Amino acid sequence: MPAADQNTTPPGFSITLDADASEPRVVVTGELDLLTSPQLQETLGALITDKPSGRVVADLTGVTFFDSSALNVVLQAQRQAAEKAVELELVPSPQVSRVIELTGVAEHLSVSEEPPA
C-alpha cells in the first residue's frame, strides 16, 4: 500500500489568493498547522517576492486553529516583507489573536482587527 500523500489538503482548509486587487490578499480558512502552514508560506512568499512594494493582506479571520508552525510562517513572511518594503497586514481570527497575544509577538506584526474590504 502506498504511503499517504503528504500534500493532501485537510477538509475545510483553503487558501484563496486575490493577486489582481490593488492590495493583494490571501484568505485562509480552516486549521493552520504543521501540515498546512507550508502552503501559506509558499503563497505569501511568492506574493511578497512578486510585489515590488505596497501592501499585502493576510485575511486569517476564517482560521479555526493556529499553532507554532503557522506563527513561524507568519513571522518569516513579515521579515521577508520588510526586506522587500512590502507591508504585510494580518487580519486575525480570535484563535490567531490568542496565539499572537500569548506569545508576545504582536509588536513584530502589523495586525488589524478590521476585515479587508
Backbone as CSV, one residue per row, in Angstrom:
resi,resn,N_x,N_y,N_z,CA_x,CA_y,CA_z,C_x,C_y,C_z
1,MET,0.848,-1.174,0.000,0.000,0.000,0.000,0.894,1.238,0.000
2,PRO,0.618,2.230,-0.876,1.461,3.421,-0.942,1.296,4.290,0.304
3,ALA,2.358,5.041,0.596,2.310,5.980,1.726,1.291,7.067,1.443
4,ALA,0.736,7.598,2.492,-0.252,8.672,2.335,0.397,9.891,1.714
5,ASP,-0.335,10.565,0.856,0.161,11.776,0.206,0.271,12.879,1.245
6,GLN,1.482,13.387,1.443,1.698,14.405,2.465,1.152,15.771,2.051
7,ASN,0.823,15.938,0.773,0.292,17.220,0.304,-1.230,17.240,0.300
8,THR,-1.851,16.249,0.882,-3.303,16.209,0.939,-3.805,17.358,1.797
9,THR,-4.763,18.080,1.260,-5.340,19.201,1.991,-6.459,18.681,2.881
10,PRO,-6.420,19.007,4.171,-7.470,18.547,5.078,-8.823,19.170,4.724
11,PRO,-9.907,18.479,5.044,-11.232,19.037,4.785,-11.408,20.367,5.510
12,GLY,-12.013,21.316,4.839,-12.280,22.610,5.451,-11.135,23.603,5.335
13,PHE,-9.981,23.167,4.820,-8.840,24.080,4.689,-8.774,24.618,3.266
14,SER,-8.554,25.924,3.152,-8.353,26.504,1.827,-7.531,27.789,1.939
15,ILE,-6.823,28.062,0.867,-6.120,29.332,0.710,-6.558,29.895,-0.631
16,THR,-7.109,31.103,-0.593,-7.545,31.780,-1.796,-6.686,33.015,-1.971
17,LEU,-6.202,33.225,-3.185,-5.330,34.355,-3.469,-6.015,35.282,-4.451
18,ASP,-6.114,36.542,-4.090,-6.611,37.574,-4.997,-5.445,38.505,-5.276
19,ALA,-4.642,38.167,-6.279,-3.429,38.921,-6.594,-3.711,40.085,-7.522
20,ASP,-4.908,40.146,-8.091,-5.212,41.214,-9.035,-5.737,42.473,-8.366
21,ALA,-6.087,42.397,-7.108,-6.596,43.563,-6.386,-5.473,44.573,-6.182
22,SER,-5.842,45.825,-5.926,-4.818,46.847,-5.682,-3.986,46.496,-4.459
23,GLU,-4.619,45.868,-3.484,-3.922,45.334,-2.314,-4.155,43.836,-2.328
24,PRO,-3.201,43.071,-2.847,-3.395,41.625,-2.923,-3.677,41.042,-1.555
25,ARG,-4.544,40.033,-1.528,-4.855,39.419,-0.255,-4.928,37.910,-0.367
26,VAL,-4.535,37.303,0.732,-4.567,35.856,0.885,-5.625,35.573,1.949
27,VAL,-6.609,34.759,1.600,-7.682,34.417,2.530,-7.523,32.949,2.912
28,VAL,-7.382,32.704,4.217,-7.164,31.348,4.716,-8.351,30.937,5.577
29,THR,-8.822,29.707,5.361,-9.868,29.145,6.207,-9.420,27.765,6.685
30,GLY,-9.877,27.397,7.868,-9.555,26.087,8.423,-8.387,26.136,9.388
31,GLU,-7.741,24.993,9.547,-6.657,24.856,10.515,-5.306,25.125,9.876
32,LEU,-4.540,26.028,10.497,-3.162,26.296,10.079,-2.253,25.590,11.071
33,ASP,-1.631,24.519,10.610,-0.781,23.712,11.485,0.427,23.215,10.698
34,LEU,1.115,22.244,11.232,2.325,21.718,10.605,2.059,21.205,9.192
35,LEU,0.887,20.661,8.941,0.537,20.130,7.625,0.209,21.229,6.620
36,THR,-0.491,22.267,7.052,-0.991,23.276,6.119,-0.146,24.547,6.059
37,SER,0.656,24.813,7.070,1.467,26.037,7.099,2.396,26.190,5.894
38,PRO,2.991,25.104,5.389,3.847,25.274,4.206,3.116,25.856,2.997
39,GLN,1.818,25.580,2.876,1.042,26.147,1.774,0.914,27.666,1.936
40,LEU,0.710,28.108,3.175,0.651,29.542,3.431,2.008,30.177,3.179
41,GLN,3.073,29.522,3.603,4.423,30.042,3.395,4.710,30.215,1.905
42,GLU,4.343,29.229,1.124,4.572,29.299,-0.322,3.767,30.432,-0.955
43,THR,2.509,30.550,-0.582,1.637,31.573,-1.153,2.098,32.980,-0.781
44,LEU,2.343,33.212,0.514,2.793,34.538,0.953,4.167,34.863,0.382
45,GLY,5.068,33.893,0.398,6.414,34.124,-0.113,6.413,34.547,-1.566
46,ALA,5.640,33.863,-2.395,5.565,34.201,-3.818,4.940,35.575,-4.017
47,LEU,3.907,35.861,-3.259,3.220,37.148,-3.396,4.127,38.297,-2.979
48,ILE,4.824,38.137,-1.885,5.736,39.182,-1.406,6.902,39.370,-2.371
49,THR,7.440,38.284,-2.879,8.556,38.359,-3.823,8.151,39.073,-5.107
50,ASP,6.925,38.817,-5.578,6.455,39.408,-6.835,5.940,40.835,-6.675
51,LYS,5.764,41.285,-5.464,5.208,42.624,-5.206,6.363,43.589,-4.970
52,PRO,6.574,44.554,-5.856,7.720,45.456,-5.688,7.642,46.330,-4.446
53,SER,6.460,46.713,-4.036,6.249,47.489,-2.812,4.750,47.556,-2.587
54,GLY,4.353,48.190,-1.511,2.929,48.306,-1.237,2.505,47.457,-0.065
55,ARG,1.322,46.861,-0.195,0.722,46.166,0.938,0.123,44.840,0.496
56,VAL,0.259,43.853,1.350,-0.350,42.547,1.162,-1.165,42.257,2.424
57,VAL,-2.379,41.778,2.251,-3.252,41.467,3.380,-3.385,39.951,3.512
58,ALA,-3.161,39.452,4.714,-3.396,38.045,5.033,-4.644,37.980,5.901
59,ASP,-5.750,37.591,5.280,-7.034,37.505,5.979,-7.128,36.133,6.643
60,LEU,-6.920,36.116,7.947,-6.943,34.875,8.714,-8.210,34.762,9.558
61,THR,-9.238,35.521,9.212,-10.467,35.522,10.010,-11.183,34.176,9.974
62,GLY,-10.894,33.340,8.984,-11.519,32.031,8.887,-10.681,30.906,9.473
63,VAL,-9.567,31.249,10.126,-8.678,30.233,10.702,-9.247,29.763,12.038
64,THR,-9.404,28.445,12.159,-10.006,27.869,13.362,-8.977,27.296,14.333
65,PHE,-7.749,27.073,13.870,-6.668,26.572,14.709,-5.378,27.151,14.170
66,PHE,-4.492,27.586,15.069,-3.257,28.276,14.675,-2.170,27.846,15.636
67,ASP,-1.172,27.087,15.141,-0.131,26.590,16.028,1.195,27.307,15.807
68,SER,2.231,26.824,16.477,3.537,27.486,16.416,4.153,27.446,15.023
69,SER,3.874,26.404,14.247,4.418,26.364,12.883,3.777,27.453,12.032
70,ALA,2.502,27.707,12.224,1.818,28.778,11.498,2.348,30.140,11.943
71,LEU,2.575,30.297,13.227,3.131,31.555,13.735,4.515,31.795,13.146
72,ASN,5.316,30.762,13.064,6.645,30.876,12.472,6.557,31.318,11.013
73,VAL,5.619,30.771,10.253,5.431,31.157,8.852,5.076,32.633,8.755
74,VAL,4.172,33.090,9.605,3.754,34.494,9.580,4.925,35.411,9.939
75,LEU,5.711,35.041,10.937,6.865,35.860,11.321,7.922,35.887,10.218
76,GLN,8.154,34.760,9.563,9.098,34.731,8.443,8.602,35.584,7.287
77,ALA,7.312,35.518,7.006,6.730,36.329,5.940,6.846,37.815,6.269
78,GLN,6.673,38.156,7.543,6.815,39.557,7.968,8.237,40.049,7.716
79,ARG,9.231,39.225,8.063,10.635,39.599,7.815,10.904,39.755,6.329
80,GLN,10.401,38.813,5.535,10.589,38.864,4.085,9.934,40.121,3.515
81,ALA,8.753,40.438,3.986,8.049,41.628,3.509,8.825,42.894,3.855
82,ALA,9.344,42.971,5.062,10.113,44.149,5.470,11.343,44.338,4.582
83,GLU,11.996,43.244,4.221,13.166,43.320,3.341,12.808,43.823,1.950
84,LYS,11.580,43.583,1.512,11.117,43.988,0.177,10.323,45.296,0.202
85,ALA,10.269,45.963,1.349,9.490,47.197,1.514,8.006,46.976,1.222
86,VAL,7.519,45.817,1.629,6.104,45.480,1.482,5.510,45.415,2.885
87,GLU,4.340,45.998,3.060,3.653,45.906,4.347,2.776,44.661,4.333
88,LEU,2.991,43.786,5.282,2.160,42.595,5.436,1.217,42.846,6.596
89,GLU,-0.068,42.911,6.292,-1.064,43.152,7.338,-1.853,41.878,7.599
90,LEU,-1.948,41.502,8.863,-2.711,40.325,9.279,-4.060,40.753,9.822
91,VAL,-5.094,40.046,9.411,-6.420,40.235,9.982,-6.767,38.901,10.631
92,PRO,-6.592,38.805,11.966,-6.677,37.509,12.647,-8.081,37.105,13.077
93,SER,-8.258,35.805,13.196,-9.437,35.255,13.858,-9.159,35.315,15.365
94,PRO,-10.153,35.054,16.201,-9.891,35.030,17.648,-8.802,34.021,18.037
95,GLN,-8.753,32.881,17.352,-7.742,31.866,17.656,-6.340,32.383,17.326
96,VAL,-6.205,33.061,16.204,-4.910,33.621,15.802,-4.519,34.743,16.769
97,SER,-5.459,35.606,17.094,-5.187,36.697,18.040,-4.692,36.164,19.373
98,ARG,-5.294,35.087,19.829,-4.920,34.499,21.124,-3.472,34.017,21.111
99,VAL,-3.058,33.351,20.042,-1.677,32.867,19.941,-0.710,34.044,19.862
100,ILE,-1.061,35.056,19.094,-0.210,36.248,18.991,-0.068,36.907,20.355
101,GLU,-1.170,37.007,21.079,-1.159,37.615,22.411,-0.325,36.792,23.399
102,LEU,-0.546,35.491,23.417,0.155,34.622,24.370,1.663,34.564,24.128
103,THR,2.069,34.669,22.874,3.490,34.568,22.552,4.213,35.908,22.602
104,GLY,3.461,36.998,22.675,4.070,38.316,22.795,4.743,38.816,21.528
105,VAL,4.299,38.370,20.372,4.934,38.790,19.116,4.177,39.900,18.388
106,ALA,3.134,40.424,19.001,2.316,41.444,18.340,3.134,42.644,17.876
107,GLU,4.164,42.999,18.643,4.978,44.159,18.268,5.781,43.923,16.992
108,HIS,5.906,42.680,16.563,6.650,42.347,15.350,5.756,42.175,14.132
109,LEU,4.446,42.331,14.325,3.484,42.105,13.260,2.584,43.318,13.087
110,SER,2.086,43.504,11.884,1.077,44.524,11.625,-0.269,43.811,11.671
111,VAL,-1.013,44.022,12.760,-2.279,43.322,12.976,-3.419,44.324,12.933
112,SER,-4.448,43.980,12.177,-5.641,44.811,12.073,-6.829,43.984,12.526
113,GLU,-7.724,44.591,13.241,-8.944,43.902,13.651,-10.052,44.068,12.630
114,GLU,-9.813,44.913,11.632,-10.825,45.166,10.614,-10.644,44.228,9.432
115,PRO,-11.696,43.496,9.036,-11.563,42.656,7.868,-11.336,43.508,6.614
116,PRO,-10.541,43.010,5.676,-10.286,43.778,4.464,-11.558,43.959,3.651
117,ALA,-11.655,45.068,2.976,-12.844,45.352,2.163,-12.839,44.559,0.876
